[in-house]
Amino acid sequence: MKTRKILGFETLITEAGHYCIFLPKFHCELNPIEMYWGWVKYRFREIPKKTFQDAKDTAFKYLDACPTEVKRHFINRSFRWMSAY
């Protein structure tokens, strides 16, 4: 059985009481944050922005606007992909 090398930051994360999951590269369907970013970027592009401050305000607005049910959908979709693998 092959043992996995534990990285320093992984130890730091687990000692802080968090769970560290490494996902394969280039598999955005396994990472719900990618779906969340897509949702935010889609809404961000819908609003016209004239200044940098407008863009900044719009970004913060939509980062906080994603409904919990939508986030739950992203997580469930990722879990379905994981179970398919």
C-alpha positions as CSV (number, residue, x, y, z in Angstrom):
1,M,0.0,0.0,0.0
2,K,1.4,3.4,-1.0
3,T,1.7,5.9,1.8
4,R,1.0,9.6,1.1
5,K,3.5,12.3,2.0
6,I,2.0,14.8,4.4
7,L,2.9,18.4,3.6
8,G,3.7,21.0,6.2
9,F,0.7,23.2,5.5
10,E,-1.6,20.1,5.7
11,T,-0.3,19.5,9.2
12,L,-0.8,23.1,10.1
13,I,-4.4,23.0,8.8
14,T,-5.3,19.8,10.7
15,E,-3.7,21.0,13.9
16,A,-5.9,24.1,13.7
17,G,-9.0,21.7,13.7
18,H,-9.8,21.9,10.0
19,Y,-10.1,19.2,7.5
20,C,-7.8,19.4,4.4
21,I,-9.0,18.0,1.1
22,F,-6.8,18.0,-1.9
23,L,-8.7,17.9,-5.2
24,P,-7.3,16.9,-8.6
25,K,-6.2,19.8,-10.8
26,F,-8.4,20.8,-13.7
27,H,-11.5,19.1,-12.2
28,C,-13.7,22.1,-11.5
29,E,-16.8,20.0,-11.2
30,L,-15.3,18.5,-7.9
31,N,-14.9,22.0,-6.4
32,P,-18.0,23.9,-5.4
33,I,-16.1,27.2,-5.2
34,E,-15.7,27.1,-8.9
35,M,-19.4,27.0,-9.5
36,Y,-19.9,29.8,-6.9
37,W,-17.3,31.9,-8.8
38,G,-19.1,31.3,-12.0
39,W,-22.4,32.4,-10.4
40,V,-20.8,35.6,-9.1
41,K,-19.0,36.4,-12.4
42,Y,-22.2,35.9,-14.4
43,R,-24.1,38.4,-12.2
44,F,-21.1,40.8,-12.1
45,R,-21.1,41.0,-15.9
46,E,-24.8,41.9,-16.1
47,I,-24.3,45.3,-14.3
48,P,-22.7,48.2,-16.2
49,K,-19.8,49.7,-14.3
50,K,-18.2,53.1,-15.1
51,T,-15.5,53.4,-12.4
52,F,-13.3,51.1,-10.5
53,Q,-15.3,51.8,-7.4
54,D,-18.5,50.7,-9.2
55,A,-16.8,47.4,-10.1
56,K,-15.5,46.9,-6.6
57,D,-19.0,47.6,-5.1
58,T,-20.6,45.3,-7.6
59,A,-18.2,42.5,-6.8
60,F,-18.8,42.7,-3.1
61,K,-22.5,42.9,-3.6
62,Y,-22.6,39.7,-5.6
63,L,-20.1,37.9,-3.4
64,D,-22.6,38.3,-0.6
65,A,-25.8,37.8,-2.7
66,C,-25.6,34.1,-3.5
67,P,-28.5,32.4,-1.8
68,T,-27.8,29.5,0.6
69,E,-29.9,27.2,-1.5
70,V,-27.8,27.8,-4.6
71,K,-24.6,27.2,-2.6
72,R,-26.1,23.9,-1.4
73,H,-26.9,23.0,-5.0
74,F,-23.2,23.5,-5.9
75,I,-22.1,21.4,-3.0
76,N,-24.5,18.6,-3.8
77,R,-23.5,18.7,-7.5
78,S,-19.9,18.3,-6.5
79,F,-20.7,15.3,-4.2
80,R,-22.6,13.6,-7.1
81,W,-19.5,14.1,-9.3
82,M,-17.3,12.6,-6.5
83,S,-19.5,9.6,-6.1
84,A,-19.4,9.1,-9.9
85,Y,-15.6,8.8,-9.7
